Amino acid sequence: MGVALEKSGIDTSSFDSMYPQRRCYPGLKHSPRHILAAQELANWIDSPRSTAFGTKKVIKGGALSKLKDKKGIIFIMNGWGNTDHIDLWDGEYLKGGNTDWLNLGDEIWFWEILV
């Protein structure tokens, strides 16, 4: 997700000051380096340090029906025990996951893309 944000022109450098050393090992020579933790990326998106996003919507239950036909970034908190997921949502499908995942987790955080 971090790579997608950077390739879209979003500056993620303030993520590094918020969460130092939370990108993949520099020796792997990935450019840009991947952000490793979905929860930390979601926290950064929701922080004042990130200026490219609007207000987060928190959903507990029924996320699929509430997000139908909306587009944005979706974060699934604790969907698999302590494991989270962050992804792109096109109103019908996740880019890197299964739509059924919206039924998992303690909460769904959603930032709508309005353009």
Secondary structure as UniProt FT lines:
FT   HELIX           2..7
FT   TURN            8..9
FT   HELIX           13..18
FT   TURN            20..21
FT   HELIX           26..28
FT   HELIX           38..45
FT   TURN            48..49
FT   STRAND          57..59
FT   HELIX           63..67
FT   TURN            68..69
FT   STRAND          72..80
FT   TURN            81..82
FT   STRAND          83..89
FT   HELIX           99..103
FT   STRAND          107..112
//
